[in-house]
Amino acid sequence: MADLYPSIAQCAVVATAFKVLLFPAYKSTDFEVHRNWLAITNSLPVQEWYYEKTSEWTLDYPPFFAAFEWILSQFAKLVDPEMLKVYNLEYDSWQTVYFQRASVIVTELVLVYALHLFVQSAPLAFRRPSHAAALSILLSPGLLIIDHIHFQYNGFLYGLLILSLVLARKKSTLLASGLLFAVLLCLKHIYLYLAPAYFVYLLRAYCLGSKSIFHIRFGNAFKLGTGIIAVFGVAFGPFVYWGQIPQLLSRLFPFSRGLCHAYWAPNIWAMYSFTDRVLIYVAPRLGLAVNQDAVNSVTRGLVGDTSFAVLPEITARTTFILTLFFQAVPLIKLFFDPTWDTFMGAVTLCGYASFLFGWHVHEKAILLVIIPFSLIALKDRRYLGAFRPLAVAGHVSLFPLLFTAAEFPIKTVYTIFWLVLFLLAFDRLAPASRRLRIFLFDRFSLSVASDGMGEDIRVPTANVHEFLLGGWGGG
């Protein structure tokens, strides 16, 4: 590890110094959201946490995150007790700002530790690429924008996710990996999108025999099942006892918020909504019916039910079916090839499918794809070819979160610097693929023609494909 420079610890220290300078920067309504949650969990009994609605920013995260806020509130009252009053809406004294900003940095140490373990657990030949991938996550412009300016606790949560993924690397720690992921689900339920990959992997690698799927390891299945039930029992058991599960679920899964988020995430439904808006103007010429009541309700940054004027309505069930369908493709491969690399690919693609087809997807959910993918992007150049456009488009899509002039140079300069630095480094570190992946276009990559002398002239059009598609699938 001595030859890996700069170290993760060194980068963490420098990054922390930079993040401290951002304390006075713009903060979104999420800052008030978390301040309100500090107040709710500190001032009210647990039975009232999911009923309190003095503020519009009601508690809508699972119980373990509420407990996490309660722990933070024990320190917050030593800094400024005023921030813990439920009726003290929009309170943002400098002590409150500095405390909440600092809490993000401190809890992000979980991410630092997880990345350290990721590098240590990597095979010796892949130690340097793993180190580069770890640094790219630690210094991610996505985490900088969302956590340290906009304000959230994603570094802490993704640290737990990476730690769980690292534990899944060894058979001896598979149980711990599954239980830690269960804890993560009780912290933030967005990770449910990755649960199918965990389910299939733990089923095949831990609960079923390696040589035969008909050989059930009952001991392992019992330990995993009991452990997961215990985790969810601790999290949700009290609310079951109080008869509050319907209320809690209505907070966790507010389907009334509509198909699209306030700022459209760049996914299928953003394209669908955009197409519908275009068709509003084109429909009369094409003889298409227009729902006039829906013309003004197609989301323009408003949270609520989305109505389409021309195209068919999309239900939550439709998005669920589409998401599950596209997740099934990598899950089938994972079932028959339960290796860690295949598992990581399945986790990434499950996150990708949920981002593209999910219901009310936030733009910030792109990290659910970028961060797991970063851990395997340097496996070979085929992976890097797919990661490159995702990293560029995914991070740039977060720019609208920071719309103030003061933060414009920070988000642009930092993101561009990160992209140039790490994509160039990745390009040098990614090994050539040992197996050529054949795409549809590649099947026509050798066109056979005659030169008039009876000899075949093979024209390699794969280079054209490489140029047009930016190296996707290149060996």
Secondary structure by P-SEA (a helix, b strand, c coil): cccccccaaaaaaaaaaaaaaaccccccaaaaaaaaaaaaaaccccccccccccccccccccaaaaaaaaaaaaaaaacccccccccccccccaaaaaaaaaaaaaaaaaaaaaaaaaaaaccccaaaaaaaaaaaaaacaaaaacccccccaaaaaaaaaaaaaaaaccccaaaaaaaaaaaaaaaccccccaaaaaaaaaaaccccccccccccaaaaaaaaaaaaaaaaaaacaaaaaaccaaaaaaaacccccccccccccccaaaaaaaaaaaaaaaccccccccccccccccccccccbbbbcccccccaaaaaaaaaaaaaaaaaaaaacccaaaaaaaaaaaaaaaaacccccccccccccaaaaaacccccaaaaaaaaaaaaaaaaaaccccccccaaaaaaaaaaaaaaaaaaaaaaccccccbbbbcccccccbbbbbccccbbbbbcaaaaaaaaacccccc
